Amino acid sequence: ITDANANISGDVTIPSMYNGKPVTRIGSYAFANCRNLKSITIPESVTSIGSYAFRQCYSLDVVIDNSEGNIEIGKDAFRNCNSVTYLK
């Protein structure tokens, strides 16, 4: 996932598969400035979250399914987010 519409809002669940391919990465700045994004659930298939991916998402609650323990999170990926929860 590389670029989300800044007007995205509400609750979002990132799928583990998209167009028959696994979703493994959320790019840098992908959801930056999505100020109306309330929550996002990130599946276990995602192994990399780029720098500033969710920067300035002030209302965002993040849930990351990281039971495999294999996720790399870039610099300030969740800067200014409301809360971040890791499921292990």
PDB file of N, CA, C and O in Angstrom:
ATOM      1  N   ILE A   1       0.861  -1.156   0.000  1.00  0.00           N
ATOM      2  CA  ILE A   1       0.000   0.000   0.000  1.00  0.00           C
ATOM      3  C   ILE A   1       0.904   1.215   0.000  1.00  0.00           C
ATOM      4  O   ILE A   1       1.790   1.337   0.846  1.00  0.00           O
ATOM      5  N   THR A   2       0.685   2.112  -0.944  1.00  0.00           N
ATOM      6  CA  THR A   2       1.611   3.227  -1.069  1.00  0.00           C
ATOM      7  C   THR A   2       0.979   4.600  -0.915  1.00  0.00           C
ATOM      8  O   THR A   2       1.670   5.547  -0.542  1.00  0.00           O
ATOM      9  N   ASP A   3      -0.311   4.737  -1.190  1.00  0.00           N
ATOM     10  CA  ASP A   3      -0.901   6.068  -1.121  1.00  0.00           C
ATOM     11  C   ASP A   3      -2.400   5.965  -0.875  1.00  0.00           C
ATOM     12  O   ASP A   3      -3.130   5.386  -1.679  1.00  0.00           O
ATOM     13  N   ALA A   4      -2.847   6.523   0.225  1.00  0.00           N
ATOM     14  CA  ALA A   4      -4.271   6.534   0.549  1.00  0.00           C
ATOM     15  C   ALA A   4      -4.823   7.927   0.321  1.00  0.00           C
ATOM     16  O   ALA A   4      -4.104   8.920   0.440  1.00  0.00           O
ATOM     17  N   ASN A   5      -6.076   7.994  -0.002  1.00  0.00           N
ATOM     18  CA  ASN A   5      -6.754   9.269  -0.163  1.00  0.00           C
ATOM     19  C   ASN A   5      -6.791   9.971   1.187  1.00  0.00           C
ATOM     20  O   ASN A   5      -7.217   9.373   2.175  1.00  0.00           O
ATOM     21  N   ALA A   6      -6.359  11.212   1.255  1.00  0.00           N
ATOM     22  CA  ALA A   6      -6.319  11.952   2.523  1.00  0.00           C
ATOM     23  C   ALA A   6      -7.707  12.124   3.129  1.00  0.00           C
ATOM     24  O   ALA A   6      -7.821  12.436   4.315  1.00  0.00           O
ATOM     25  N   ASN A   7      -8.760  11.929   2.344  1.00  0.00           N
ATOM     26  CA  ASN A   7     -10.122  12.070   2.851  1.00  0.00           C
ATOM     27  C   ASN A   7     -10.680  10.778   3.424  1.00  0.00           C
ATOM     28  O   ASN A   7     -11.836  10.742   3.846  1.00  0.00           O
ATOM     29  N   ILE A   8      -9.884   9.719   3.446  1.00  0.00           N
ATOM     30  CA  ILE A   8     -10.340   8.453   4.005  1.00  0.00           C
ATOM     31  C   ILE A   8     -10.722   8.680   5.468  1.00  0.00           C
ATOM     32  O   ILE A   8     -10.055   9.423   6.189  1.00  0.00           O
ATOM     33  N   SER A   9     -11.802   8.031   5.891  1.00  0.00           N
ATOM     34  CA  SER A   9     -12.249   8.248   7.261  1.00  0.00           C
ATOM     35  C   SER A   9     -12.829   6.970   7.849  1.00  0.00           C
ATOM     36  O   SER A   9     -13.062   5.989   7.143  1.00  0.00           O
ATOM     37  N   GLY A  10     -13.053   7.007   9.148  1.00  0.00           N
ATOM     38  CA  GLY A  10     -13.683   5.878   9.819  1.00  0.00           C
ATOM     39  C   GLY A  10     -12.714   4.764  10.142  1.00  0.00           C
ATOM     40  O   GLY A  10     -11.537   4.999  10.418  1.00  0.00           O
ATOM     41  N   ASP A  11     -13.232   3.534  10.103  1.00  0.00           N
ATOM     42  CA  ASP A  11     -12.477   2.341  10.461  1.00  0.00           C
ATOM     43  C   ASP A  11     -12.038   1.612   9.194  1.00  0.00           C
ATOM     44  O   ASP A  11     -12.849   1.377   8.298  1.00  0.00           O
ATOM     45  N   VAL A  12     -10.772   1.259   9.119  1.00  0.00           N
ATOM     46  CA  VAL A  12     -10.217   0.586   7.945  1.00  0.00           C
ATOM     47  C   VAL A  12      -9.515  -0.691   8.381  1.00  0.00           C
ATOM     48  O   VAL A  12      -8.768  -0.704   9.359  1.00  0.00           O
ATOM     49  N   THR A  13      -9.767  -1.762   7.641  1.00  0.00           N
ATOM     50  CA  THR A  13      -9.036  -3.009   7.828  1.00  0.00           C
ATOM     51  C   THR A  13      -8.261  -3.276   6.548  1.00  0.00           C
ATOM     52  O   THR A  13      -8.844  -3.401   5.471  1.00  0.00           O
ATOM     53  N   ILE A  14      -6.968  -3.361   6.670  1.00  0.00           N
ATOM     54  CA  ILE A  14      -6.139  -3.663   5.500  1.00  0.00           C
ATOM     55  C   ILE A  14      -6.242  -5.162   5.250  1.00  0.00           C
ATOM     56  O   ILE A  14      -6.047  -5.955   6.172  1.00  0.00           O
ATOM     57  N   PRO A  15      -6.545  -5.562   4.014  1.00  0.00           N
ATOM     58  CA  PRO A  15      -6.663  -6.993   3.724  1.00  0.00           C
ATOM     59  C   PRO A  15      -5.293  -7.665   3.675  1.00  0.00           C
ATOM     60  O   PRO A  15      -4.287  -7.008   3.411  1.00  0.00           O
ATOM     61  N   SER A  16      -5.255  -8.940   3.924  1.00  0.00           N
ATOM     62  CA  SER A  16      -3.983  -9.663   3.836  1.00  0.00           C
ATOM     63  C   SER A  16      -3.650 -10.006   2.382  1.00  0.00           C
ATOM     64  O   SER A  16      -2.494 -10.273   2.053  1.00  0.00           O
ATOM     65  N   MET A  17      -4.671  -9.996   1.512  1.00  0.00           N
ATOM     66  CA  MET A  17      -4.482 -10.249   0.075  1.00  0.00           C
ATOM     67  C   MET A  17      -5.197  -9.157  -0.714  1.00  0.00           C
ATOM     68  O   MET A  17      -6.269  -8.700  -0.318  1.00  0.00           O
ATOM     69  N   TYR A  18      -4.600  -8.742  -1.832  1.00  0.00           N
ATOM     70  CA  TYR A  18      -5.223  -7.757  -2.714  1.00  0.00           C
ATOM     71  C   TYR A  18      -4.914  -8.145  -4.152  1.00  0.00           C
ATOM     72  O   TYR A  18      -3.751  -8.293  -4.527  1.00  0.00           O
ATOM     73  N   ASN A  19      -5.954  -8.310  -4.951  1.00  0.00           N
ATOM     74  CA  ASN A  19      -5.792  -8.746  -6.344  1.00  0.00           C
ATOM     75  C   ASN A  19      -4.951 -10.010  -6.455  1.00  0.00           C
ATOM     76  O   ASN A  19      -4.128 -10.145  -7.361  1.00  0.00           O
ATOM     77  N   GLY A  20      -5.167 -10.938  -5.520  1.00  0.00           N
ATOM     78  CA  GLY A  20      -4.474 -12.219  -5.545  1.00  0.00           C
ATOM     79  C   GLY A  20      -3.043 -12.196  -5.057  1.00  0.00           C
ATOM     80  O   GLY A  20      -2.343 -13.204  -5.153  1.00  0.00           O
ATOM     81  N   LYS A  21      -2.595 -11.074  -4.536  1.00  0.00           N
ATOM     82  CA  LYS A  21      -1.218 -10.965  -4.054  1.00  0.00           C
ATOM     83  C   LYS A  21      -1.230 -10.594  -2.576  1.00  0.00           C
ATOM     84  O   LYS A  21      -2.124  -9.876  -2.128  1.00  0.00           O
ATOM     85  N   PRO A  22      -0.247 -11.076  -1.812  1.00  0.00           N
ATOM     86  CA  PRO A  22      -0.212 -10.753  -0.386  1.00  0.00           C
ATOM     87  C   PRO A  22       0.151  -9.283  -0.154  1.00  0.00           C
ATOM     88  O   PRO A  22       0.985  -8.714  -0.858  1.00  0.00           O
ATOM     89  N   VAL A  23      -0.482  -8.699   0.829  1.00  0.00           N
ATOM     90  CA  VAL A  23      -0.145  -7.338   1.237  1.00  0.00           C
ATOM     91  C   VAL A  23       0.942  -7.468   2.307  1.00  0.00           C
ATOM     92  O   VAL A  23       0.685  -7.968   3.401  1.00  0.00           O
ATOM     93  N   THR A  24       2.151  -7.017   1.986  1.00  0.00           N
ATOM     94  CA  THR A  24       3.286  -7.202   2.885  1.00  0.00           C
ATOM     95  C   THR A  24       3.893  -5.899   3.381  1.00  0.00           C
ATOM     96  O   THR A  24       4.699  -5.906   4.311  1.00  0.00           O
ATOM     97  N   ARG A  25       3.513  -4.779   2.769  1.00  0.00           N
ATOM     98  CA  ARG A  25       4.197  -3.530   3.098  1.00  0.00           C
ATOM     99  C   ARG A  25       3.239  -2.351   3.031  1.00  0.00           C
ATOM    100  O   ARG A  25       2.381  -2.272   2.151  1.00  0.00           O
ATOM    101  N   ILE A  26       3.404  -1.441   3.976  1.00  0.00           N
ATOM    102  CA  ILE A  26       2.728  -0.147   3.942  1.00  0.00           C
ATOM    103  C   ILE A  26       3.833   0.877   3.751  1.00  0.00           C
ATOM    104  O   ILE A  26       4.715   1.011   4.599  1.00  0.00           O
ATOM    105  N   GLY A  27       3.789   1.583   2.661  1.00  0.00           N
ATOM    106  CA  GLY A  27       4.875   2.490   2.302  1.00  0.00           C
ATOM    107  C   GLY A  27       4.964   3.734   3.163  1.00  0.00           C
ATOM    108  O   GLY A  27       4.027   4.074   3.886  1.00  0.00           O
ATOM    109  N   SER A  28       6.087   4.404   3.080  1.00  0.00           N
ATOM    110  CA  SER A  28       6.299   5.665   3.789  1.00  0.00           C
ATOM    111  C   SER A  28       5.242   6.677   3.367  1.00  0.00           C
ATOM    112  O   SER A  28       4.954   6.824   2.180  1.00  0.00           O
ATOM    113  N   TYR A  29       4.672   7.365   4.332  1.00  0.00           N
ATOM    114  CA  TYR A  29       3.659   8.406   4.133  1.00  0.00           C
ATOM    115  C   TYR A  29       2.353   7.887   3.517  1.00  0.00           C
ATOM    116  O   TYR A  29       1.526   8.693   3.090  1.00  0.00           O
ATOM    117  N   ALA A  30       2.145   6.578   3.461  1.00  0.00           N
ATOM    118  CA  ALA A  30       0.975   6.004   2.789  1.00  0.00           C
ATOM    119  C   ALA A  30      -0.352   6.553   3.304  1.00  0.00           C
ATOM    120  O   ALA A  30      -1.260   6.809   2.513  1.00  0.00           O
ATOM    121  N   PHE A  31      -0.476   6.737   4.606  1.00  0.00           N
ATOM    122  CA  PHE A  31      -1.719   7.246   5.201  1.00  0.00           C
ATOM    123  C   PHE A  31      -1.487   8.585   5.912  1.00  0.00           C
ATOM    124  O   PHE A  31      -2.337   9.026   6.686  1.00  0.00           O
ATOM    125  N   ALA A  32      -0.372   9.219   5.661  1.00  0.00           N
ATOM    126  CA  ALA A  32      -0.051  10.477   6.333  1.00  0.00           C
ATOM    127  C   ALA A  32      -1.143  11.512   6.090  1.00  0.00           C
ATOM    128  O   ALA A  32      -1.671  11.634   4.985  1.00  0.00           O
ATOM    129  N   ASN A  33      -1.464  12.244   7.131  1.00  0.00           N
ATOM    130  CA  ASN A  33      -2.440  13.325   7.093  1.00  0.00           C
ATOM    131  C   ASN A  33      -3.873  12.877   6.850  1.00  0.00           C
ATOM    132  O   ASN A  33      -4.710  13.691   6.460  1.00  0.00           O
ATOM    133  N   CYS A  34      -4.176  11.604   7.070  1.00  0.00           N
ATOM    134  CA  CYS A  34      -5.555  11.121   6.998  1.00  0.00           C
ATOM    135  C   CYS A  34      -6.182  11.404   8.363  1.00  0.00           C
ATOM    136  O   CYS A  34      -6.358  10.495   9.174  1.00  0.00           O
ATOM    137  N   ARG A  35      -6.505  12.631   8.599  1.00  0.00           N
ATOM    138  CA  ARG A  35      -6.915  13.104   9.931  1.00  0.00           C
ATOM    139  C   ARG A  35      -8.254  12.560  10.403  1.00  0.00           C
ATOM    140  O   ARG A  35      -8.536  12.597  11.601  1.00  0.00           O
ATOM    141  N   ASN A  36      -9.087  12.056   9.501  1.00  0.00           N
ATOM    142  CA  ASN A  36     -10.384  11.513   9.888  1.00  0.00           C
ATOM    143  C   ASN A  36     -10.385   9.997   9.995  1.00  0.00           C
ATOM    144  O   ASN A  36     -11.433   9.381  10.187  1.00  0.00           O
ATOM    145  N   LEU A  37      -9.219   9.407   9.873  1.00  0.00           N
ATOM    146  CA  LEU A  37      -9.086   7.964  10.023  1.00  0.00           C
ATOM    147  C   LEU A  37      -9.165   7.625  11.506  1.00  0.00           C
ATOM    148  O   LEU A  37      -8.339   8.078  12.299  1.00  0.00           O
ATOM    149  N   LYS A  38     -10.153   6.832  11.872  1.00  0.00           N
ATOM    150  CA  LYS A  38     -10.389   6.541  13.289  1.00  0.00           C
ATOM    151  C   LYS A  38      -9.610   5.322  13.766  1.00  0.00           C
ATOM    152  O   LYS A  38      -8.967   5.366  14.815  1.00  0.00           O
ATOM    153  N   SER A  39      -9.663   4.229  12.996  1.00  0.00           N
ATOM    154  CA  SER A  39      -8.909   3.031  13.384  1.00  0.00           C
ATOM    155  C   SER A  39      -8.463   2.279  12.144  1.00  0.00           C
ATOM    156  O   SER A  39      -9.090   2.341  11.086  1.00  0.00           O
ATOM    157  N   ILE A  40      -7.369   1.573  12.308  1.00  0.00           N
ATOM    158  CA  ILE A  40      -6.865   0.742  11.213  1.00  0.00           C
ATOM    159  C   ILE A  40      -6.357  -0.557  11.810  1.00  0.00           C
ATOM    160  O   ILE A  40      -5.650  -0.564  12.817  1.00  0.00           O
ATOM    161  N   THR A  41      -6.730  -1.654  11.171  1.00  0.00           N
ATOM    162  CA  THR A  41      -6.253  -2.966  11.581  1.00  0.00           C
ATOM    163  C   THR A  41      -5.287  -3.448  10.509  1.00  0.00           C
ATOM    164  O   THR A  41      -5.621  -3.499   9.325  1.00  0.00           O
ATOM    165  N   ILE A  42      -4.091  -3.799  10.944  1.00  0.00           N
ATOM    166  CA  ILE A  42      -3.028  -4.219  10.037  1.00  0.00           C
ATOM    167  C   ILE A  42      -2.835  -5.716  10.204  1.00  0.00           C
ATOM    168  O   ILE A  42      -2.580  -6.185  11.313  1.00  0.00           O
ATOM    169  N   PRO A  43      -2.955  -6.484   9.105  1.00  0.00           N
ATOM    170  CA  PRO A  43      -2.866  -7.941   9.216  1.00  0.00           C
ATOM    171  C   PRO A  43      -1.448  -8.447   9.432  1.00  0.00           C
ATOM    172  O   PRO A  43      -0.470  -7.726   9.239  1.00  0.00           O
ATOM    173  N   GLU A  44      -1.368  -9.687   9.830  1.00  0.00           N
ATOM    174  CA  GLU A  44      -0.091 -10.349  10.079  1.00  0.00           C
ATOM    175  C   GLU A  44       0.783 -10.423   8.824  1.00  0.00           C
ATOM    176  O   GLU A  44       2.006 -10.516   8.929  1.00  0.00           O
ATOM    177  N   SER A  45       0.170 -10.382   7.644  1.00  0.00           N
ATOM    178  CA  SER A  45       0.941 -10.472   6.396  1.00  0.00           C
ATOM    179  C   SER A  45       1.853  -9.270   6.187  1.00  0.00           C
ATOM    180  O   SER A  45       2.838  -9.367   5.454  1.00  0.00           O
ATOM    181  N   VAL A  46       1.546  -8.141   6.815  1.00  0.00           N
ATOM    182  CA  VAL A  46       2.370  -6.935   6.670  1.00  0.00           C
ATOM    183  C   VAL A  46       3.621  -7.083   7.520  1.00  0.00           C
ATOM    184  O   VAL A  46       3.545  -7.257   8.736  1.00  0.00           O
ATOM    185  N   THR A  47       4.768  -7.013   6.868  1.00  0.00           N
ATOM    186  CA  THR A  47       6.049  -7.170   7.567  1.00  0.00           C
ATOM    187  C   THR A  47       6.857  -5.879   7.609  1.00  0.00           C
ATOM    188  O   THR A  47       7.929  -5.833   8.212  1.00  0.00           O
ATOM    189  N   SER A  48       6.339  -4.822   6.962  1.00  0.00           N
ATOM    190  CA  SER A  48       7.070  -3.561   6.935  1.00  0.00           C
ATOM    191  C   SER A  48       6.095  -2.388   6.879  1.00  0.00           C
ATOM    192  O   SER A  48       5.173  -2.359   6.064  1.00  0.00           O
ATOM    193  N   ILE A  49       6.326  -1.428   7.765  1.00  0.00           N
ATOM    194  CA  ILE A  49       5.558  -0.186   7.765  1.00  0.00           C
ATOM    195  C   ILE A  49       6.578   0.931   7.616  1.00  0.00           C
ATOM    196  O   ILE A  49       7.465   1.088   8.456  1.00  0.00           O
ATOM    197  N   GLY A  50       6.451   1.701   6.553  1.00  0.00           N
ATOM    198  CA  GLY A  50       7.427   2.729   6.241  1.00  0.00           C
ATOM    199  C   GLY A  50       7.407   3.919   7.183  1.00  0.00           C
ATOM    200  O   GLY A  50       6.464   4.108   7.952  1.00  0.00           O
ATOM    201  N   SER A  51       8.449   4.706   7.110  1.00  0.00           N
ATOM    202  CA  SER A  51       8.576   5.918   7.920  1.00  0.00           C
ATOM    203  C   SER A  51       7.402   6.857   7.662  1.00  0.00           C
ATOM    204  O   SER A  51       6.994   7.069   6.520  1.00  0.00           O
ATOM    205  N   TYR A  52       6.874   7.412   8.741  1.00  0.00           N
ATOM    206  CA  TYR A  52       5.793   8.397   8.690  1.00  0.00           C
ATOM    207  C   TYR A  52       4.524   7.885   8.002  1.00  0.00           C
ATOM    208  O   TYR A  52       3.711   8.685   7.540  1.00  0.00           O
ATOM    209  N   ALA A  53       4.350   6.583   7.930  1.00  0.00           N
ATOM    210  CA  ALA A  53       3.212   5.991   7.221  1.00  0.00           C
ATOM    211  C   ALA A  53       1.864   6.510   7.715  1.00  0.00           C
ATOM    212  O   ALA A  53       0.932   6.661   6.925  1.00  0.00           O
ATOM    213  N   PHE A  54       1.754   6.785   9.012  1.00  0.00           N
ATOM    214  CA  PHE A  54       0.491   7.254   9.588  1.00  0.00           C
ATOM    215  C   PHE A  54       0.672   8.595  10.304  1.00  0.00           C
ATOM    216  O   PHE A  54      -0.081   8.918  11.222  1.00  0.00           O
ATOM    217  N   ARG A  55       1.642   9.348   9.895  1.00  0.00           N
ATOM    218  CA  ARG A  55       1.957  10.639  10.518  1.00  0.00           C
ATOM    219  C   ARG A  55       0.756  11.588  10.445  1.00  0.00           C
ATOM    220  O   ARG A  55       0.073  11.674   9.425  1.00  0.00           O
ATOM    221  N   GLN A  56       0.524  12.280  11.526  1.00  0.00           N
ATOM    222  CA  GLN A  56      -0.537  13.287  11.636  1.00  0.00           C
ATOM    223  C   GLN A  56      -1.943  12.711  11.527  1.00  0.00           C
ATOM    224  O   GLN A  56      -2.875  13.424  11.155  1.00  0.00           O
ATOM    225  N   CYS A  57      -2.103  11.449  11.842  1.00  0.00           N
ATOM    226  CA  CYS A  57      -3.431  10.827  11.919  1.00  0.00           C
ATOM    227  C   CYS A  57      -3.873  10.925  13.378  1.00  0.00           C
ATOM    228  O   CYS A  57      -3.883   9.927  14.099  1.00  0.00           O
ATOM    229  N   TYR A  58      -4.229  12.104  13.796  1.00  0.00           N
ATOM    230  CA  TYR A  58      -4.446  12.420  15.206  1.00  0.00           C
ATOM    231  C   TYR A  58      -5.488  11.552  15.898  1.00  0.00           C
ATOM    232  O   TYR A  58      -5.331  11.243  17.079  1.00  0.00           O
ATOM    233  N   SER A  59      -6.530  11.156  15.209  1.00  0.00           N
ATOM    234  CA  SER A  59      -7.621  10.393  15.823  1.00  0.00           C
ATOM    235  C   SER A  59      -7.432   8.890  15.719  1.00  0.00           C
ATOM    236  O   SER A  59      -8.299   8.125  16.140  1.00  0.00           O
ATOM    237  N   LEU A  60      -6.323   8.467  15.171  1.00  0.00           N
ATOM    238  CA  LEU A  60      -6.128   7.067  14.816  1.00  0.00           C
ATOM    239  C   LEU A  60      -5.766   6.170  15.994  1.00  0.00           C
ATOM    240  O   LEU A  60      -4.857   6.461  16.771  1.00  0.00           O
ATOM    241  N   ASP A  61      -6.504   5.077  16.098  1.00  0.00           N
ATOM    242  CA  ASP A  61      -6.160   3.957  16.971  1.00  0.00           C
ATOM    243  C   ASP A  61      -5.691   2.843  16.046  1.00  0.00           C
ATOM    244  O   ASP A  61      -6.399   2.489  15.104  1.00  0.00           O
ATOM    245  N   VAL A  62      -4.513   2.286  16.297  1.00  0.00           N
ATOM    246  CA  VAL A  62      -3.929   1.276  15.424  1.00  0.00           C
ATOM    247  C   VAL A  62      -3.876  -0.063  16.136  1.00  0.00           C
ATOM    248  O   VAL A  62      -3.483  -0.145  17.299  1.00  0.00           O
ATOM    249  N   VAL A  63      -4.283  -1.129  15.418  1.00  0.00           N
ATOM    250  CA  VAL A  63      -4.141  -2.488  15.930  1.00  0.00           C
ATOM    251  C   VAL A  63      -3.282  -3.247  14.931  1.00  0.00           C
ATOM    252  O   VAL A  63      -3.614  -3.324  13.748  1.00  0.00           O
ATOM    253  N   ILE A  64      -2.180  -3.806  15.411  1.00  0.00           N
ATOM    254  CA  ILE A  64      -1.265  -4.563  14.561  1.00  0.00           C
ATOM    255  C   ILE A  64      -1.251  -6.008  15.034  1.00  0.00           C
ATOM    256  O   ILE A  64      -0.919  -6.288  16.186  1.00  0.00           O
ATOM    257  N   ASP A  65      -1.610  -6.925  14.144  1.00  0.00           N
ATOM    258  CA  ASP A  65      -1.531  -8.350  14.449  1.00  0.00           C
ATOM    259  C   ASP A  65      -0.107  -8.787  14.160  1.00  0.00           C
ATOM    260  O   ASP A  65       0.272  -9.002  13.008  1.00  0.00           O
ATOM    261  N   ASN A  66       0.672  -8.913  15.217  1.00  0.00           N
ATOM    262  CA  ASN A  66       2.094  -9.220  15.067  1.00  0.00           C
ATOM    263  C   ASN A  66       2.448 -10.495  15.823  1.00  0.00           C
ATOM    264  O   ASN A  66       3.479 -10.563  16.493  1.00  0.00           O
ATOM    265  N   SER A  67       1.593 -11.496  15.712  1.00  0.00           N
ATOM    266  CA  SER A  67       1.838 -12.736  16.443  1.00  0.00           C
ATOM    267  C   SER A  67       3.101 -13.452  15.963  1.00  0.00           C
ATOM    268  O   SER A  67       3.691 -14.238  16.704  1.00  0.00           O
ATOM    269  N   GLU A  68       3.510 -13.183  14.732  1.00  0.00           N
ATOM    270  CA  GLU A  68       4.744 -13.779  14.214  1.00  0.00           C
ATOM    271  C   GLU A  68       5.984 -13.002  14.646  1.00  0.00           C
ATOM    272  O   GLU A  68       7.099 -13.514  14.552  1.00  0.00           O
ATOM    273  N   GLY A  69       5.798 -11.790  15.112  1.00  0.00           N
ATOM    274  CA  GLY A  69       6.925 -10.988  15.590  1.00  0.00           C
ATOM    275  C   GLY A  69       7.893 -10.571  14.509  1.00  0.00           C
ATOM    276  O   GLY A  69       9.078 -10.385  14.785  1.00  0.00           O
ATOM    277  N   ASN A  70       7.425 -10.419  13.294  1.00  0.00           N
ATOM    278  CA  ASN A  70       8.337 -10.146  12.182  1.00  0.00           C
ATOM    279  C   ASN A  70       8.023  -8.841  11.462  1.00  0.00           C
ATOM    280  O   ASN A  70       8.117  -8.775  10.236  1.00  0.00           O
ATOM    281  N   ILE A  71       7.656  -7.815  12.196  1.00  0.00           N
ATOM    282  CA  ILE A  71       7.299  -6.557  11.544  1.00  0.00           C
ATOM    283  C   ILE A  71       8.371  -5.497  11.798  1.00  0.00           C
ATOM    284  O   ILE A  71       8.841  -5.316  12.922  1.00  0.00           O
ATOM    285  N   GLU A  72       8.737  -4.812  10.733  1.00  0.00           N
ATOM    286  CA  GLU A  72       9.706  -3.732  10.806  1.00  0.00           C
ATOM    287  C   GLU A  72       8.925  -2.425  10.699  1.00  0.00           C
ATOM    288  O   GLU A  72       8.139  -2.236   9.771  1.00  0.00           O
ATOM    289  N   ILE A  73       9.149  -1.528  11.652  1.00  0.00           N
ATOM    290  CA  ILE A  73       8.411  -0.272  11.674  1.00  0.00           C
ATOM    291  C   ILE A  73       9.396   0.878  11.508  1.00  0.00           C
ATOM    292  O   ILE A  73      10.342   1.023  12.281  1.00  0.00           O
ATOM    293  N   GLY A  74       9.157   1.687  10.488  1.00  0.00           N
ATOM    294  CA  GLY A  74      10.042   2.802  10.171  1.00  0.00           C
ATOM    295  C   GLY A  74       9.939   3.956  11.150  1.00  0.00           C
ATOM    296  O   GLY A  74       9.059   3.993  12.009  1.00  0.00           O
ATOM    297  N   LYS A  75      10.841   4.877  11.004  1.00  0.00           N
ATOM    298  CA  LYS A  75      10.944   6.047  11.879  1.00  0.00           C
ATOM    299  C   LYS A  75       9.622   6.815  11.932  1.00  0.00           C
ATOM    300  O   LYS A  75       9.053   7.167  10.899  1.00  0.00           O
ATOM    301  N   ASP A  76       9.150   7.066  13.139  1.00  0.00           N
ATOM    302  CA  ASP A  76       7.963   7.881  13.379  1.00  0.00           C
ATOM    303  C   ASP A  76       6.750   7.446  12.550  1.00  0.00           C
ATOM    304  O   ASP A  76       5.942   8.279  12.137  1.00  0.00           O
ATOM    305  N   ALA A  77       6.631   6.151  12.312  1.00  0.00           N
ATOM    306  CA  ALA A  77       5.522   5.629  11.503  1.00  0.00           C
ATOM    307  C   ALA A  77       4.165   6.018  12.071  1.00  0.00           C
ATOM    308  O   ALA A  77       3.211   6.215  11.318  1.00  0.00           O
ATOM    309  N   PHE A  78       4.069   6.133  13.397  1.00  0.00           N
ATOM    310  CA  PHE A  78       2.796   6.446  14.044  1.00  0.00           C
ATOM    311  C   PHE A  78       2.862   7.781  14.797  1.00  0.00           C
ATOM    312  O   PHE A  78       2.195   7.957  15.817  1.00  0.00           O
ATOM    313  N   ARG A  79       3.642   8.683  14.305  1.00  0.00           N
ATOM    314  CA  ARG A  79       3.813   9.980  14.975  1.00  0.00           C
ATOM    315  C   ARG A  79       2.475  10.718  15.062  1.00  0.00           C
ATOM    316  O   ARG A  79       1.774  10.891  14.064  1.00  0.00           O
ATOM    317  N   ASN A  80       2.146  11.140  16.266  1.00  0.00           N
ATOM    318  CA  ASN A  80       0.927  11.883  16.572  1.00  0.00           C
ATOM    319  C   ASN A  80      -0.352  11.071  16.415  1.00  0.00           C
ATOM    320  O   ASN A  80      -1.424  11.647  16.230  1.00  0.00           O
ATOM    321  N   CYS A  81      -0.262   9.757  16.486  1.00  0.00           N
ATOM    322  CA  CYS A  81      -1.463   8.909  16.490  1.00  0.00           C
ATOM    323  C   CYS A  81      -1.985   8.804  17.926  1.00  0.00           C
ATOM    324  O   CYS A  81      -1.244   9.012  18.887  1.00  0.00           O
ATOM    325  N   ASN A  82      -3.259   8.481  18.048  1.00  0.00           N
ATOM    326  CA  ASN A  82      -3.900   8.391  19.356  1.00  0.00           C
ATOM    327  C   ASN A  82      -3.342   7.238  20.184  1.00  0.00           C
ATOM    328  O   ASN A  82      -2.926   7.444  21.324  1.00  0.00           O
ATOM    329  N   SER A  83      -3.326   6.024  19.625  1.00  0.00           N
ATOM    330  CA  SER A  83      -2.775   4.870  20.337  1.00  0.00           C
ATOM    331  C   SER A  83      -2.393   3.778  19.356  1.00  0.00           C
ATOM    332  O   SER A  83      -2.936   3.693  18.254  1.00  0.00           O
ATOM    333  N   VAL A  84      -1.455   2.949  19.771  1.00  0.00           N
ATOM    334  CA  VAL A  84      -0.994   1.821  18.960  1.00  0.00           C
ATOM    335  C   VAL A  84      -1.025   0.571  19.829  1.00  0.00           C
ATOM    336  O   VAL A  84      -0.473   0.562  20.929  1.00  0.00           O
ATOM    337  N   THR A  85      -1.679  -0.497  19.330  1.00  0.00           N
ATOM    338  CA  THR A  85      -1.785  -1.758  20.070  1.00  0.00           C
ATOM    339  C   THR A  85      -1.176  -2.866  19.225  1.00  0.00           C
ATOM    340  O   THR A  85      -1.490  -2.997  18.042  1.00  0.00           O
ATOM    341  N   TYR A  86      -0.298  -3.668  19.838  1.00  0.00           N
ATOM    342  CA  TYR A  86       0.288  -4.813  19.167  1.00  0.00           C
ATOM    343  C   TYR A  86      -0.345  -6.078  19.728  1.00  0.00           C
ATOM    344  O   TYR A  86      -0.354  -6.282  20.941  1.00  0.00           O
ATOM    345  N   LEU A  87      -0.870  -6.920  18.861  1.00  0.00           N
ATOM    346  CA  LEU A  87      -1.398  -8.221  19.280  1.00  0.00           C
ATOM    347  C   LEU A  87      -0.304  -9.244  19.071  1.00  0.00           C
ATOM    348  O   LEU A  87       0.211  -9.395  17.963  1.00  0.00           O
ATOM    349  N   LYS A  88       0.055  -9.956  20.147  1.00  0.00           N
ATOM    350  CA  LYS A  88       1.112 -10.951  20.031  1.00  0.00           C
ATOM    351  C   LYS A  88       0.593 -12.292  20.451  1.00  0.00           C
ATOM    352  O   LYS A  88       1.333 -13.276  20.426  1.00  0.00           O
TER     353      LYS A  88
END
